[in-house]
Amino acid sequence: MAEPTSQTTIIPHNQQPYVTRQYPSPAELDATIERAAVAQNAWAQRPLADRIAVGRAFVVSWLQILALMKIAAGDNFALELTMQMGRPISQAAGEVRGFLQRAEYMLSIAESSLADVPLTDTDAPGFRRFIRRTPLGVVFVISPWNYPYLVTINSVLPALIAGNAVLLKPSPQTPLTAERFADALKAAGLPDGLMQVLHLSPSLSTRVIQHSKVEFVSFTGSVAGGRAVERAAVEAEGFKGVALELGGKDPAYVRPDADIAYTVAELVDGAMFNSGQSCCSIERIYVHESVYDHFVERFVDLTKKYKLGDPTAKETNLGPVVSVASADRIRAQVQAAVKAGAKTHIPGELFPEAKPGTAFVAPQVLTDVNHKMEIMTEETFGPVIGIQRVSSDEEAIALMNDSPYGLTASVWTDAANNKESEKAFLNLVDKIETGTVFLNRCDVLDPALAWTGVKNSGRGVSLSKFGYDQLTRAKSVHMKIKTA
């Protein structure tokens, strides 16, 4: 089979082509990487204050670009994002807010995170020692389609501020998002060659990973994709750094003293927002038997109120999943669970748009589930949730940890008003095998906290000051100062 020379983005809700991008030739790709390496050499010599200033100008230019797009086409930014990946247009603003929050936070801590670390408190007379954070070089960022702005900012901006050059490969589903990034950075005065967008086939992506001038790869996507990136890096000459932010099967545990009305509203949103297409969306819920029936009843009632349909319509709050293939996989997972004994609670006639052959998937709530079913063990990435009854904290923790994934988990209890509940939560924190543990919230990232996972959810860190550590290397400086 001939190697593809281009990619075309298909609009999820109507299956029509939206935009096509050509792939570079291998020679063109190599020249792009070499250009990045040259630009990075000069960029790393610029004072950190200068790099931070460019980052702040980027935030300003980003806001200006968004304003111009709104004036030109009635919020064309939101429509552009909806057409590429299917999220309802009414929800596009949330990604912009989160994007700016993360950018501004990472800029606010850049100076302290990248400053030399002195060791003066233990230096002997005549000696001076410190640790310097130095850039890695050329960083290859492979970003996903489900939150293309939010996730991309996690790596691209800190990498540039730390003194690296960035090669950004967006998902074929959301190619324009990376181009908007590049436009804003150019307007902010970022020197040429430091941030270049690459639309690539899998084989060309491997070529970039294995290029001698590429020092680090940051990948966000599926477990299978992460394994392919890791394999390509291992097979390259030298030793590549690789960060992998992969899938999740994130659990929630509802304790007997949880505020059920509040908890249901939060968990329905955590399971259904973005059609469940988030690595940290709620995918399985364990509810204490004393509140189980009440919880399920309210959860089902609220789920039935969703409006599934055309994501460009303002009244829609549940759009299609990203592709017909994804929809077929989700439906098959639900059917397998039902065949194994699970009970569905959402009648299909409530969501007539969810037809075979389309990317529309009806929201579904399943009970009578167990861990022999894939719906409770493997990532669904759709608006479907399994709810299982438990009798104790111990049973809940065992089930939460019975997973190949470990990204986030949430516990819902009256810890705000009850010291015993707070103590119980903190005791559970040390037992839950995930990168993040939430109390009474879910499906959110705080840029001050390290975003990381365990097991098949990947490795590495983004956001927080530890995100800068991942994008730099420590250089130790040990000075013996001549004394009279």
C-alpha positions as CSV (number, residue, x, y, z in Angstrom):
1,M,0.0,0.0,0.0
2,A,1.3,3.4,-1.0
3,E,2.3,5.8,1.8
4,P,-0.4,8.5,2.3
5,T,0.6,12.0,1.3
6,S,-2.2,13.9,3.1
7,Q,-4.9,13.8,5.7
8,T,-8.5,14.9,5.7
9,T,-10.5,15.8,8.8
10,I,-14.1,14.5,8.9
11,I,-16.7,16.5,10.7
12,P,-18.1,14.1,13.4
13,H,-21.8,15.2,13.3
14,N,-22.3,15.1,9.5
15,Q,-19.4,13.0,8.2
16,Q,-18.4,15.6,5.7
17,P,-14.8,16.6,4.9
18,Y,-13.7,19.8,6.7
19,V,-10.0,20.5,6.0
20,T,-7.1,18.7,4.3
21,R,-3.5,19.0,5.0
22,Q,-0.5,17.7,3.0
23,Y,2.4,15.8,4.6
24,P,6.0,16.9,4.1
25,S,8.5,14.8,2.2
26,P,11.1,13.1,4.3
27,A,13.7,15.7,3.1
28,E,11.4,18.6,4.0
29,L,10.8,17.1,7.4
30,D,14.5,16.7,8.1
31,A,15.1,20.3,7.1
32,T,12.4,21.4,9.5
33,I,14.0,19.5,12.4
34,E,17.4,21.0,11.5
35,R,15.9,24.5,11.5
36,A,14.5,23.9,14.9
37,A,17.8,22.8,16.3
38,V,19.5,25.9,15.0
39,A,16.8,28.1,16.4
40,Q,16.9,26.4,19.8
41,N,20.6,27.0,20.1
42,A,20.1,30.7,19.9
43,W,16.9,30.7,22.0
44,A,18.6,28.9,24.9
45,Q,21.1,31.8,25.2
46,R,18.4,34.3,25.6
47,P,17.8,35.4,29.3
48,L,14.9,33.6,31.0
49,A,13.2,37.0,31.5
50,D,13.1,37.5,27.7
51,R,11.6,34.1,27.1
52,I,8.9,34.7,29.8
53,A,8.1,38.1,28.1
54,V,7.5,36.3,24.9
55,G,5.2,33.9,26.7
56,R,3.2,36.7,28.2
57,A,2.9,38.4,24.8
58,F,1.6,35.0,23.5
59,V,-1.3,35.2,26.0
60,V,-2.1,38.7,24.8
61,S,-1.8,37.8,21.1
62,W,-4.0,34.7,21.7
63,L,-6.8,36.9,23.1
64,Q,-6.4,39.3,20.2
65,I,-6.7,36.4,17.6
66,L,-9.8,35.1,19.4
67,A,-11.4,38.6,19.4
68,L,-10.7,39.1,15.7
69,M,-12.2,35.6,14.9
70,K,-15.4,36.5,16.8
71,I,-15.7,39.9,15.0
72,A,-15.1,38.3,11.6
73,A,-17.5,35.3,11.9
74,G,-19.6,35.3,15.0
75,D,-17.3,33.4,17.2
76,N,-15.6,31.4,14.5
77,F,-13.2,30.0,17.0
78,A,-15.9,28.0,18.8
79,L,-17.4,26.8,15.5
80,E,-14.0,25.8,14.2
81,L,-13.4,23.6,17.2
82,T,-16.9,22.1,17.1
83,M,-16.6,21.2,13.4
84,Q,-13.3,19.5,14.0
85,M,-14.0,17.3,17.1
86,G,-17.7,17.6,17.8
87,R,-18.0,19.3,21.2
88,P,-21.1,21.4,21.5
89,I,-20.4,25.0,20.5
90,S,-22.0,26.2,23.8
91,Q,-19.1,24.5,25.7
92,A,-16.1,25.8,23.7
93,A,-15.5,28.8,26.0
94,G,-14.6,26.4,28.8
95,E,-11.5,25.2,27.0
96,V,-10.4,28.7,26.3
97,R,-10.7,29.7,30.0
98,G,-8.7,26.6,31.1
99,F,-6.1,27.2,28.4
100,L,-5.5,30.7,29.6
101,Q,-5.5,29.7,33.2
102,R,-2.8,27.1,32.6
103,A,-0.7,29.4,30.4
104,E,-0.8,32.2,33.0
105,Y,0.0,29.9,35.9
106,M,3.0,28.3,34.2
107,L,4.3,31.7,33.3
108,S,3.9,32.9,36.9
109,I,6.1,30.1,38.2
110,A,8.7,30.0,35.4
111,E,11.3,32.1,37.1
112,S,11.2,30.2,40.4
113,S,11.0,26.8,38.7
114,L,13.9,27.4,36.3
115,A,16.2,29.4,38.7
116,D,19.5,28.0,39.8
117,V,19.2,25.9,43.0
118,P,21.9,27.1,45.4
119,L,23.5,25.0,48.1
120,T,25.0,27.8,50.1
121,D,23.7,26.4,53.4
122,T,26.1,23.5,53.2
123,D,29.0,24.9,51.2
124,A,32.4,24.6,52.8
125,P,34.7,27.7,52.8
126,G,36.2,28.2,49.4
127,F,33.5,26.3,47.5
128,R,30.3,27.2,45.7
129,R,27.8,24.7,44.4
130,F,24.5,25.0,42.6
131,I,22.2,23.1,40.2
132,R,21.1,24.7,36.9
133,R,18.1,23.7,34.9
134,T,19.1,23.6,31.2
135,P,16.9,23.0,28.2
136,L,16.7,19.6,26.5
137,G,16.9,20.8,22.9
138,V,14.2,19.9,20.4
139,V,11.0,18.6,21.9
140,F,8.4,16.7,19.8
141,V,4.9,17.2,21.1
142,I,2.1,14.9,19.9
143,S,-1.2,16.3,21.0
144,P,-4.7,14.7,21.1
145,W,-8.0,15.8,19.6
146,N,-10.3,15.7,22.6
147,Y,-8.9,18.8,24.4
148,P,-6.5,20.1,21.7
149,Y,-5.9,23.5,23.3
150,L,-5.9,22.5,26.9
151,V,-3.6,19.6,26.6
152,T,-1.2,21.2,24.1
153,I,-0.5,24.2,26.4
154,N,0.7,21.8,29.1
155,S,3.8,20.9,27.2
156,V,4.4,23.5,24.4
157,L,4.5,26.7,26.5
158,P,6.7,25.4,29.3
159,A,9.0,23.7,26.8
160,L,9.5,27.0,25.0
161,I,10.0,29.0,28.2
162,A,12.5,26.5,29.4
163,G,14.6,27.2,26.3
164,N,13.6,24.3,24.0
165,A,12.3,24.3,20.4
166,V,9.0,22.6,19.8
167,L,7.8,20.5,16.9
168,L,4.0,20.2,17.3
169,K,2.0,17.4,15.7
170,P,-1.7,17.9,16.2
171,S,-4.2,15.1,15.8
172,P,-5.5,14.7,12.2
173,Q,-8.9,15.4,13.8
174,T,-7.9,18.9,15.0
175,P,-5.2,20.2,12.7
176,L,-6.3,23.9,12.9
177,T,-5.8,24.1,16.6
178,A,-2.0,23.8,16.3
179,E,-2.0,26.4,13.5
180,R,-3.8,28.8,15.8
181,F,-1.1,28.1,18.4
182,A,1.6,28.9,15.9
183,D,-0.1,32.1,14.7
184,A,-0.3,33.4,18.3
185,L,3.3,32.6,19.1
186,K,4.5,34.3,15.9
187,A,2.5,37.4,16.7
188,A,4.1,37.3,20.2
189,G,7.5,37.6,18.6
190,L,8.8,34.0,19.0
191,P,11.8,33.6,16.7
192,D,11.3,31.6,13.5
193,G,11.9,27.9,13.7
194,L,11.2,27.6,17.5
195,M,7.6,26.3,17.1
196,Q,6.7,24.5,13.9
197,V,3.5,22.6,13.2
198,L,3.9,19.2,11.5
199,H,1.0,17.2,10.0
200,L,2.4,13.7,9.8
201,S,1.6,10.1,8.9
202,P,2.6,7.4,11.4
203,S,5.8,6.6,9.5
204,L,6.8,10.3,9.4
205,S,6.1,10.6,13.1
206,T,8.5,7.7,13.7
207,R,11.1,9.5,11.6
208,V,10.8,12.6,13.9
209,I,11.0,10.5,17.1
210,Q,14.1,8.7,15.8
211,H,15.9,11.9,14.5
212,S,19.2,12.5,16.2
213,K,18.3,16.2,16.9
214,V,15.1,15.4,18.7
215,E,15.8,14.9,22.4
216,F,12.4,14.4,24.0
217,V,8.9,13.3,23.0
218,S,5.7,14.3,24.8
219,F,2.8,12.1,23.8
220,T,-0.9,12.3,24.8
221,G,-3.2,9.7,23.5
222,S,-4.2,6.0,23.7
223,V,-2.2,3.2,25.3
224,A,-1.6,1.7,21.9
225,G,-0.3,5.0,20.6
226,G,1.9,5.3,23.6
227,R,3.4,1.9,23.1
228,A,4.2,2.8,19.4
229,V,5.9,6.0,20.5
230,E,7.9,4.1,23.2
231,R,8.9,1.4,20.7
232,A,10.1,4.0,18.1
233,A,12.1,5.8,20.8
234,V,13.8,2.6,22.0
235,E,14.7,1.6,18.5
236,A,16.4,5.0,17.8
237,E,20.1,5.6,18.3
238,G,20.9,7.1,21.6
239,F,18.5,7.5,24.5
240,K,15.3,9.5,24.0
241,G,13.3,11.0,26.9
242,V,9.6,10.1,26.5
243,A,6.6,11.3,28.5
244,L,3.3,9.4,28.0
245,E,-0.1,10.7,29.1
246,L,-2.4,7.8,28.2
247,G,-5.8,6.5,29.0
248,G,-7.9,6.2,32.1
249,K,-10.8,4.3,33.6
250,D,-11.3,6.8,36.4
251,P,-13.4,5.6,39.3
252,A,-15.6,7.5,41.9
253,Y,-16.6,6.2,45.3
254,V,-19.7,7.6,47.0
255,R,-19.6,7.1,50.7
256,P,-22.8,6.8,52.9
257,D,-22.5,10.4,54.1
258,A,-22.1,12.1,50.7
259,D,-24.4,14.9,49.7
260,I,-26.4,12.9,47.1
261,A,-27.9,15.8,45.2
262,Y,-24.6,17.6,44.8
263,T,-22.7,14.3,44.1
264,V,-25.1,13.2,41.4
265,A,-24.9,16.5,39.6
266,E,-21.1,16.5,39.6
267,L,-20.7,12.9,38.6
268,V,-23.2,13.1,35.8
269,D,-21.3,16.1,34.4
270,G,-18.0,14.3,35.0
271,A,-19.2,11.3,33.0
272,M,-21.0,13.0,30.2
273,F,-19.1,16.2,29.5
274,N,-17.4,16.2,26.1
275,S,-19.5,13.0,25.4
276,G,-17.3,11.2,28.0
277,Q,-14.2,11.8,25.8
278,S,-11.7,12.8,28.4
279,C,-8.8,10.8,29.9
280,C,-10.0,11.8,33.3
281,S,-13.8,11.5,32.8
282,I,-15.7,9.4,35.3
283,E,-16.1,5.9,33.8
284,R,-17.2,3.8,36.8
285,I,-18.9,4.6,40.1
286,Y,-19.0,2.6,43.3
287,V,-21.8,3.5,45.7
288,H,-22.2,2.4,49.2
289,E,-25.2,0.1,49.5
290,S,-27.0,2.4,52.1
291,V,-27.4,5.2,49.4
292,Y,-27.2,3.1,46.3
293,D,-30.8,3.0,45.1
294,H,-31.4,6.7,45.8
295,F,-28.1,7.6,44.0
296,V,-29.0,5.5,40.9
297,E,-32.5,6.9,40.7
298,R,-31.3,10.5,40.7
299,F,-28.4,9.8,38.4
300,V,-30.7,8.2,35.8
301,D,-33.2,11.1,36.0
302,L,-30.6,13.7,35.4
303,T,-28.9,11.8,32.5
304,K,-32.3,11.6,30.7
305,K,-32.4,15.4,30.6
306,Y,-29.4,15.7,28.2
307,K,-30.0,17.1,24.7
308,L,-28.1,15.0,22.1
309,G,-27.8,16.5,18.7
310,D,-26.1,18.9,16.3
311,P,-23.2,20.4,18.2
312,T,-23.5,23.7,16.3
313,A,-26.9,24.3,17.9
314,K,-26.8,26.3,21.1
315,E,-29.3,24.1,22.9
316,T,-27.2,20.9,22.4
317,N,-25.2,19.8,25.5
318,L,-24.2,16.4,24.3
319,G,-22.6,16.1,20.9
320,P,-21.3,13.2,18.8
321,V,-18.3,11.1,19.7
322,V,-15.3,11.7,17.4
323,S,-16.0,9.1,14.7
324,V,-18.4,6.4,13.6
325,A,-15.7,3.8,14.4
326,S,-15.6,5.1,18.0
327,A,-19.4,5.1,18.3
328,D,-19.5,1.5,17.1
329,R,-16.9,0.4,19.6
330,I,-18.8,2.1,22.5
331,R,-22.1,0.5,21.4
332,A,-20.4,-2.9,21.2
333,Q,-19.1,-2.5,24.8
334,V,-22.5,-1.7,26.1
335,Q,-24.1,-4.6,24.2
336,A,-21.5,-7.0,25.6
337,A,-22.2,-5.8,29.2
338,V,-26.0,-6.3,28.7
339,K,-25.4,-9.7,27.3
340,A,-23.4,-10.5,30.4
341,G,-26.2,-9.4,32.7
342,A,-25.9,-5.6,33.0
343,K,-29.1,-3.6,33.2
344,T,-29.6,-0.4,31.1
345,H,-31.6,2.5,32.5
346,I,-31.9,5.0,29.6
347,P,-34.5,4.0,26.9
348,G,-33.2,4.4,23.4
349,E,-36.3,6.2,22.2
350,L,-35.2,9.2,24.3
351,F,-32.3,9.8,21.9
352,P,-33.4,9.0,18.3
353,E,-30.3,10.8,16.9
354,A,-28.2,7.8,18.1
355,K,-28.5,5.7,15.0
356,P,-26.1,3.0,13.8
357,G,-23.8,4.4,11.1
358,T,-23.6,7.8,12.9
359,A,-21.2,9.2,15.5
360,F,-24.1,9.9,17.8
361,V,-24.1,7.7,21.0
362,A,-27.0,7.9,23.4
363,P,-26.0,8.4,27.1
364,Q,-26.4,5.2,29.1
365,V,-26.4,4.2,32.7
366,L,-25.6,0.5,33.5
367,T,-26.2,-1.3,36.8
368,D,-25.8,-5.0,37.8
369,V,-22.2,-4.6,36.5
370,N,-19.0,-6.3,37.7
371,H,-15.4,-6.5,36.8
372,K,-15.8,-9.4,34.5
373,M,-17.3,-6.9,32.1
374,E,-15.1,-4.7,29.9
375,I,-17.4,-1.7,30.6
376,M,-15.9,-1.7,34.2
377,T,-12.3,-2.5,33.2
378,E,-11.4,-1.0,29.8
379,E,-11.6,2.6,28.7
380,T,-15.0,3.5,27.1
381,F,-14.4,7.1,26.0
382,G,-18.0,7.7,25.6
383,P,-21.2,8.9,27.5
384,V,-21.7,5.6,29.3
385,I,-21.3,4.8,33.0
386,G,-21.4,1.6,35.1
387,I,-22.5,1.9,38.7
388,Q,-21.7,-0.9,41.2
389,R,-22.9,-1.4,44.7
390,V,-20.3,-1.8,47.5
391,S,-20.6,-2.5,51.2
392,S,-17.5,-0.8,52.7
393,D,-14.5,1.5,52.1
394,E,-12.4,-1.6,51.8
395,E,-14.5,-3.1,49.0
396,A,-14.6,0.2,47.2
397,I,-10.8,0.6,47.3
398,A,-10.2,-2.9,46.1
399,L,-12.4,-2.3,43.1
400,M,-11.0,1.1,42.3
401,N,-7.5,-0.4,42.2
402,D,-8.6,-3.4,40.2
403,S,-7.7,-1.7,37.0
404,P,-4.8,-1.5,34.5
405,Y,-5.2,2.3,34.7
406,G,-4.4,4.9,37.3
407,L,-5.0,8.5,36.3
408,T,-7.5,10.0,38.7
409,A,-10.0,8.9,41.3
410,S,-12.6,10.7,43.4
411,V,-14.2,10.2,46.8
412,W,-17.5,11.8,47.7
413,T,-18.1,12.2,51.5
414,D,-19.1,14.9,54.0
415,A,-15.5,15.8,54.8
416,A,-16.2,19.5,54.8
417,N,-18.4,19.2,57.9
418,N,-17.2,16.0,59.5
419,K,-13.7,15.5,60.9
420,E,-14.2,11.7,60.8
421,S,-15.1,11.9,57.2
422,E,-12.0,14.0,56.4
423,K,-9.9,11.5,58.3
424,A,-11.4,8.6,56.4
425,F,-10.8,10.4,53.1
426,L,-7.1,11.1,53.9
427,N,-6.7,7.5,54.9
428,L,-8.1,6.4,51.5
429,V,-5.7,8.8,49.6
430,D,-2.7,6.7,50.5
431,K,-4.5,3.5,49.3
432,I,-5.8,4.6,46.0
433,E,-3.4,3.8,43.1
434,T,-3.8,6.9,40.9
435,G,-1.8,10.1,40.0
436,T,-4.6,12.4,41.4
437,V,-7.2,11.8,44.1
438,F,-10.1,14.3,44.3
439,L,-12.5,15.0,47.2
440,N,-16.0,16.0,46.1
441,R,-14.9,17.0,42.6
442,C,-13.7,15.3,39.5
443,D,-12.6,15.7,35.8
444,V,-10.6,18.9,36.4
445,L,-6.9,19.9,36.3
446,D,-5.4,22.5,38.7
447,P,-2.2,23.8,37.0
448,A,-0.5,24.1,40.4
449,L,-0.7,20.3,40.8
450,A,1.4,17.8,39.0
451,W,-0.6,15.9,36.3
452,T,0.7,12.4,36.2
453,G,-0.5,8.8,36.2
454,V,0.5,5.3,37.1
455,K,0.1,1.8,35.5
456,N,-1.1,2.1,31.9
457,S,-2.1,5.7,32.4
458,G,1.5,6.5,31.5
459,R,4.5,8.2,33.0
460,G,6.0,11.6,33.3
461,V,4.6,14.9,34.6
462,S,3.0,18.0,33.2
463,L,1.9,21.2,34.8
464,S,3.1,22.5,38.2
465,K,6.8,23.2,38.8
466,F,7.5,19.5,38.2
467,G,6.4,20.0,34.6
468,Y,9.4,22.3,34.1
469,D,11.6,19.6,35.6
470,Q,10.5,17.2,32.9
471,L,11.4,19.6,30.1
472,T,14.9,20.4,31.4
473,R,17.9,18.5,32.6
474,A,19.8,19.2,35.8
475,K,23.4,20.4,35.4
476,S,25.5,20.4,38.6
477,V,28.1,23.2,39.0
478,H,30.8,22.6,41.6
479,M,33.3,25.5,42.1
480,K,36.5,25.6,44.1
481,I,37.2,29.3,44.6
482,K,40.8,30.3,45.0
483,T,41.4,32.0,48.3
484,A,44.3,34.2,49.4
